[in-house]
Amino acid sequence: MRIKLEKGNYRTKSYSMFKLTPFLFFIFFSCLVHNPNQTYAQQHLDSVFINWNISTFKSLDAQIQSSTDSVQKSNYENRRLTFNGYLDIEKVESVNTESLRYKFLRKIRLRNNERQNFYIIEANKSGMSMLLRNFVVQIGAAHKAEIVFFTYVNGKWQKQGLCKKDNFNIDNDLKSSITEFGNGFNYGDIIVTKFENNLVKESQYYLYSTLSMKSGIKEVLNCYKQENFIK
């Protein structure tokens, strides 16, 4: 009698699991089906991240080819070799959700269904310690610009404030802002990326002293220096 009871219990438990397993699978599958936006948004971020990196590398390669100054060319080649490390990727087609750039795309809540045109300016500042900083620039009607400033602190991007400027403009062709080596205003390297409909249109790498004084980017950095950001 004892043996039959144990077998009976075993068969009962097996039957219960047989009924439960399809139920759990149904819940899991339903979650996937009913959250397509999350999967699609992830794919969109991955695509933008890769294209952003490809565009910046393309700019570096172009500058290496066109540089006539040996010091300038050597500096660009050095940036080309070390840029993978800054992006924290193995190769240009890689996706790393912990990369500074990827984290920033998440921070500004980049969405494929929100068609926006804007610029991201990566302008790190050297000193006693490296200050990682990004600016997001949106230009509205009548050339009115809103500039939002972020810094990377304790492993995440944090919004520090914003600045508004009238009669502001950035050249449509970012290459036109490149000036002769040594004649630019920038003390450090600056990367400017143009986004149209939340997709990367162009990304330009400006080596130190190669960003033209006439560029609107100078006004962005001056806005930061003047400490007139609205907290």
Sine and cosine of phi, psi and omega as CSV:
sin_phi,cos_phi,sin_psi,cos_psi,sin_omega,cos_omega
0.00,0.00,-0.60,0.80,-0.01,-1.00
-0.91,0.42,-0.66,0.75,-0.01,-1.00
-0.91,0.42,-0.68,0.73,0.01,-1.00
-0.89,0.46,-0.60,0.80,-0.01,-1.00
-0.91,0.41,-0.67,0.74,0.02,-1.00
-0.90,0.43,-0.67,0.75,0.04,-1.00
-0.90,0.44,-0.63,0.77,0.01,-1.00
-0.89,0.46,-0.68,0.73,0.03,-1.00
-0.89,0.46,-0.68,0.74,-0.01,-1.00
-0.88,0.48,-0.69,0.72,-0.01,-1.00
-0.92,0.39,-0.59,0.80,0.01,-1.00
-0.91,0.41,-0.69,0.72,0.02,-1.00
-0.90,0.44,-0.66,0.75,0.00,-1.00
-0.89,0.46,-0.66,0.75,0.00,-1.00
-0.91,0.42,-0.61,0.79,0.01,-1.00
-0.91,0.41,-0.69,0.73,0.01,-1.00
-0.91,0.41,-0.58,0.82,0.02,-1.00
-0.89,0.46,-0.57,0.82,0.02,-1.00
-0.98,0.19,-0.54,0.84,-0.09,-1.00
-0.98,0.22,-0.62,0.79,-0.09,-1.00
-0.86,0.51,-0.76,0.65,0.05,-1.00
-0.87,0.50,-0.54,0.84,-0.01,-1.00
-0.91,0.41,-0.70,0.71,0.04,-1.00
-0.90,0.43,-0.65,0.76,0.02,-1.00
-0.89,0.46,-0.62,0.78,0.01,-1.00
-0.89,0.45,-0.67,0.75,0.01,-1.00
-0.90,0.44,-0.72,0.70,-0.01,-1.00
-0.88,0.48,-0.72,0.69,-0.01,-1.00
-0.91,0.42,-0.61,0.79,0.00,-1.00
-0.90,0.44,-0.61,0.79,0.02,-1.00
-0.89,0.45,-0.65,0.76,0.02,-1.00
-0.92,0.39,-0.68,0.74,-0.06,-1.00
-0.94,0.35,-0.62,0.78,-0.10,-1.00
-1.00,0.02,0.07,1.00,0.08,-1.00
-0.80,-0.60,0.76,0.65,-0.02,-1.00
-0.92,0.38,-0.48,0.88,-0.03,-1.00
-0.89,0.46,-0.61,0.79,0.01,-1.00
-0.90,0.44,-0.70,0.71,0.02,-1.00
-0.91,0.41,-0.67,0.74,-0.02,-1.00
-0.92,0.39,-0.64,0.77,0.03,-1.00
-0.89,0.45,-0.63,0.78,0.03,-1.00
-0.90,0.44,-0.69,0.72,0.02,-1.00
-0.89,0.45,-0.62,0.79,0.02,-1.00
-0.90,0.43,-0.71,0.70,0.03,-1.00
-0.88,0.48,-0.69,0.72,0.03,-1.00
-0.85,0.53,-0.72,0.69,-0.03,-1.00
-0.90,0.44,-0.71,0.70,0.00,-1.00
-0.90,0.45,-0.67,0.74,0.02,-1.00
-0.85,0.53,-0.75,0.66,-0.01,-1.00
-0.90,0.44,-0.73,0.69,-0.03,-1.00
-0.91,0.40,-0.55,0.83,0.06,-1.00
-0.88,0.47,-0.75,0.67,-0.01,-1.00
-0.90,0.43,-0.68,0.73,0.02,-1.00
-0.86,0.50,-0.68,0.73,-0.03,-1.00
-0.91,0.42,-0.64,0.77,0.01,-1.00
-0.93,0.37,-0.66,0.75,0.06,-1.00
-0.89,0.45,-0.60,0.80,0.03,-1.00
-0.88,0.48,-0.64,0.77,0.04,-1.00
-0.90,0.43,-0.69,0.72,0.03,-1.00
-0.87,0.50,-0.71,0.71,0.00,-1.00
-0.88,0.47,-0.65,0.76,0.00,-1.00
-0.91,0.41,-0.64,0.77,0.00,-1.00
-0.93,0.38,-0.60,0.80,0.05,-1.00
-0.88,0.47,-0.67,0.74,-0.04,-1.00
-0.94,0.35,-0.57,0.82,-0.11,-0.99
-1.00,-0.06,-0.22,0.98,-0.05,-1.00
-0.93,0.37,0.77,-0.64,0.06,-1.00
-0.97,-0.24,-0.35,0.94,0.05,-1.00
-0.99,0.13,0.80,-0.60,-0.09,-1.00
-0.90,0.44,-0.60,0.80,0.02,-1.00
-0.92,0.38,-0.71,0.71,0.02,-1.00
-0.87,0.49,-0.73,0.69,-0.01,-1.00
-0.88,0.48,-0.68,0.73,0.01,-1.00
-0.89,0.46,-0.64,0.77,0.02,-1.00
-0.91,0.42,-0.67,0.74,0.03,-1.00
-0.90,0.43,-0.65,0.76,0.03,-1.00
-0.89,0.45,-0.61,0.79,0.05,-1.00
-0.90,0.43,-0.68,0.73,0.02,-1.00
-0.90,0.44,-0.61,0.79,0.00,-1.00
-0.89,0.46,-0.62,0.79,-0.03,-1.00
-0.96,0.28,-0.55,0.83,-0.11,-0.99
-0.99,-0.16,-0.13,0.99,-0.11,-0.99
-0.92,0.39,-0.53,0.85,0.07,-1.00
-0.84,0.54,-0.66,0.75,0.00,-1.00
-0.91,0.42,-0.64,0.77,0.03,-1.00
-0.90,0.44,-0.67,0.75,0.01,-1.00
-0.97,0.24,-0.25,0.97,-0.01,-1.00
0.88,0.48,0.75,0.66,0.06,-1.00
-0.75,-0.66,0.42,-0.91,0.02,-1.00
-0.99,0.16,-0.63,0.78,0.03,-1.00
-0.54,-0.84,0.25,-0.97,-0.16,-0.99
-0.89,0.45,-0.43,0.90,0.00,-1.00
-1.00,0.04,0.03,1.00,-0.04,-1.00
-0.98,0.21,0.45,-0.89,0.09,-1.00
-0.89,-0.46,0.80,-0.60,0.07,-1.00
-0.76,-0.66,0.95,-0.30,-0.06,-1.00
-0.94,0.35,-0.17,0.98,0.04,-1.00
-0.99,-0.14,0.03,1.00,0.05,-1.00
-0.91,0.41,0.49,-0.87,0.04,-1.00
-0.83,0.56,-0.67,0.75,-0.02,-1.00
-0.92,0.38,-0.69,0.73,-0.03,-1.00
-0.90,0.44,-0.69,0.73,0.03,-1.00
-0.87,0.50,-0.58,0.82,-0.02,-1.00
-0.94,0.33,-0.63,0.78,0.06,-1.00
-0.86,0.50,-0.64,0.77,0.05,-1.00
-0.93,0.38,-0.62,0.79,-0.04,-1.00
-0.89,0.46,-0.68,0.73,-0.02,-1.00
-1.00,0.10,0.09,1.00,0.10,-1.00
0.84,0.54,0.77,0.64,0.03,-1.00
-0.90,0.44,0.82,-0.57,-0.02,-1.00
-0.77,-0.64,0.65,-0.76,-0.02,-1.00
-0.94,0.33,-0.34,0.94,-0.04,-1.00
-1.00,-0.09,0.08,1.00,0.07,-1.00
-0.91,-0.42,0.99,-0.14,-0.11,-0.99
-0.97,0.23,0.97,-0.26,-0.04,-1.00
-0.77,-0.64,0.54,-0.84,0.09,-1.00
-0.92,-0.39,0.77,-0.64,-0.05,-1.00
-0.27,-0.96,0.09,-1.00,0.06,-1.00
-0.84,-0.54,0.58,-0.81,0.19,-0.98
-0.91,-0.42,0.81,-0.58,0.01,-1.00
-0.92,-0.39,0.89,-0.45,0.05,-1.00
-0.99,-0.15,0.94,-0.35,-0.09,-1.00
-0.70,-0.71,0.98,0.21,0.00,-1.00
-0.93,0.37,0.52,-0.85,-0.07,-1.00
-0.87,-0.50,0.80,-0.60,0.00,-1.00
-1.00,-0.03,0.45,-0.90,0.02,-1.00
-0.02,-1.00,-0.64,-0.77,0.11,-0.99
-0.86,0.51,-0.55,0.83,0.10,-0.99
-0.58,-0.82,0.39,-0.92,-0.03,-1.00
-0.97,0.25,0.78,-0.62,0.09,-1.00
-0.98,-0.20,0.93,-0.37,0.03,-1.00
-1.00,0.08,0.88,-0.48,-0.08,-1.00
-0.63,-0.77,0.61,-0.80,0.04,-1.00
-0.77,-0.63,0.54,-0.84,0.09,-1.00
-0.84,-0.53,0.70,-0.72,0.12,-0.99
-0.93,-0.36,0.84,-0.54,-0.07,-1.00
-0.90,-0.44,0.84,-0.55,0.10,-1.00
-0.88,-0.48,0.78,-0.63,-0.03,-1.00
-0.94,-0.33,0.85,-0.52,-0.04,-1.00
-0.98,-0.21,-0.42,-0.91,-0.01,-1.00
-0.91,0.41,0.49,-0.87,0.03,-1.00
0.84,0.54,0.47,0.88,0.05,-1.00
0.86,0.52,0.56,0.83,0.10,-0.99
-1.00,0.03,0.79,-0.62,-0.09,-1.00
-0.90,-0.43,0.59,-0.80,0.15,-0.99
-0.90,-0.45,0.83,-0.56,-0.06,-1.00
-0.90,-0.44,0.87,-0.49,0.00,-1.00
-0.95,-0.31,0.72,-0.69,-0.13,-0.99
-0.93,-0.36,0.73,-0.68,0.00,-1.00
-0.78,-0.62,0.53,-0.85,0.18,-0.98
-0.79,-0.62,0.41,-0.91,-0.01,-1.00
-0.99,-0.16,0.93,-0.37,-0.08,-1.00
-0.72,-0.70,0.72,-0.69,0.05,-1.00
0.79,0.61,0.68,0.73,0.10,-0.99
0.98,0.18,0.21,0.98,0.03,-1.00
-0.47,-0.88,0.41,-0.91,0.05,-1.00
-0.99,0.17,0.72,-0.70,-0.01,-1.00
-0.79,-0.61,0.74,-0.67,0.04,-1.00
-0.96,0.29,0.76,-0.65,-0.03,-1.00
-0.97,-0.24,-0.43,0.90,0.00,-1.00
0.32,-0.95,-0.15,-0.99,0.00,-1.00
-0.60,-0.80,0.31,-0.95,0.00,-1.00
-0.66,-0.75,0.62,-0.78,0.04,-1.00
-0.89,-0.46,0.68,-0.74,-0.01,-1.00
-0.71,-0.71,0.59,-0.80,0.08,-1.00
-0.99,-0.12,0.36,-0.93,0.05,-1.00
0.78,0.62,0.72,0.69,-0.04,-1.00
-0.97,-0.25,0.58,-0.81,0.01,-1.00
-0.42,-0.91,0.50,-0.87,0.12,-0.99
-0.81,-0.59,0.67,-0.74,-0.02,-1.00
-0.83,0.55,0.71,-0.71,0.02,-1.00
-0.87,0.49,-0.61,0.79,0.05,-1.00
-0.99,-0.13,0.97,-0.25,-0.08,-1.00
-0.90,0.44,-0.43,0.90,0.02,-1.00
-0.89,0.45,-0.47,0.88,-0.05,-1.00
-0.93,0.36,-0.22,0.98,0.01,-1.00
-1.00,0.03,-0.05,1.00,0.05,-1.00
-0.98,0.19,0.77,-0.64,0.04,-1.00
-0.87,-0.49,0.10,-1.00,-0.03,-1.00
-0.87,0.50,0.66,-0.76,-0.02,-1.00
-0.80,0.59,0.82,-0.58,-0.01,-1.00
0.99,-0.16,-0.20,0.98,-0.04,-1.00
-0.97,-0.24,-0.07,1.00,-0.02,-1.00
-0.99,0.11,0.21,-0.98,-0.06,-1.00
-1.00,0.01,-0.30,0.95,-0.18,-0.98
-0.99,0.14,0.78,-0.62,0.02,-1.00
-0.99,0.13,-0.40,0.92,0.03,-1.00
-0.84,-0.55,0.16,-0.99,0.05,-1.00
-0.93,0.37,0.57,-0.82,0.02,-1.00
-0.71,-0.71,0.68,-0.73,0.08,-1.00
-0.89,-0.46,0.80,-0.59,0.03,-1.00
-0.89,-0.45,0.80,-0.59,-0.02,-1.00
-0.85,-0.53,0.77,-0.64,0.00,-1.00
-0.98,-0.17,0.79,-0.62,0.02,-1.00
-0.92,-0.39,0.73,-0.68,0.13,-0.99
-0.82,-0.57,0.79,-0.61,-0.08,-1.00
0.80,0.60,0.63,0.77,0.03,-1.00
0.91,0.42,0.31,0.95,0.05,-1.00
-0.87,-0.49,0.52,-0.86,-0.03,-1.00
-0.94,0.35,0.86,-0.51,0.05,-1.00
-1.00,-0.09,-0.68,0.74,-0.04,-1.00
-0.31,-0.95,0.60,-0.80,0.10,-1.00
-0.73,-0.68,0.84,-0.54,-0.08,-1.00
-0.88,-0.47,0.77,-0.64,0.01,-1.00
-0.99,-0.14,0.86,-0.51,0.03,-1.00
-0.95,-0.31,0.93,-0.38,0.10,-0.99
-0.91,0.42,0.42,-0.91,0.02,-1.00
-0.78,0.63,0.66,-0.76,0.03,-1.00
0.93,0.36,0.38,0.93,0.03,-1.00
-0.85,-0.53,0.07,1.00,0.00,-1.00
-0.99,-0.13,0.86,-0.52,-0.13,-0.99
-0.86,0.51,0.60,-0.80,0.06,-1.00
-0.87,0.49,-0.44,0.90,-0.06,-1.00
-0.99,0.14,-0.14,0.99,-0.05,-1.00
-0.94,0.35,0.58,-0.81,0.07,-1.00
-0.91,0.41,-0.29,0.96,0.02,-1.00
-0.88,0.48,-0.52,0.85,0.02,-1.00
-0.87,0.49,-0.63,0.77,0.03,-1.00
-0.91,0.42,-0.58,0.82,0.02,-1.00
-0.89,0.46,-0.75,0.67,-0.03,-1.00
-0.94,0.34,-0.56,0.83,0.07,-1.00
-0.90,0.43,-0.58,0.81,0.04,-1.00
-0.86,0.50,-0.64,0.77,0.03,-1.00
-0.93,0.36,-0.68,0.74,-0.03,-1.00
-0.90,0.44,-0.59,0.81,-0.03,-1.00
-0.97,0.25,-0.11,0.99,0.06,-1.00
0.82,0.57,0.61,0.79,0.03,-1.00
-0.97,-0.24,0.47,0.88,0.08,-1.00
-0.97,0.26,0.66,-0.75,0.06,-1.00
-0.99,0.13,0.87,-0.49,-0.04,-1.00
-0.96,0.27,0.00,0.00,0.00,0.00
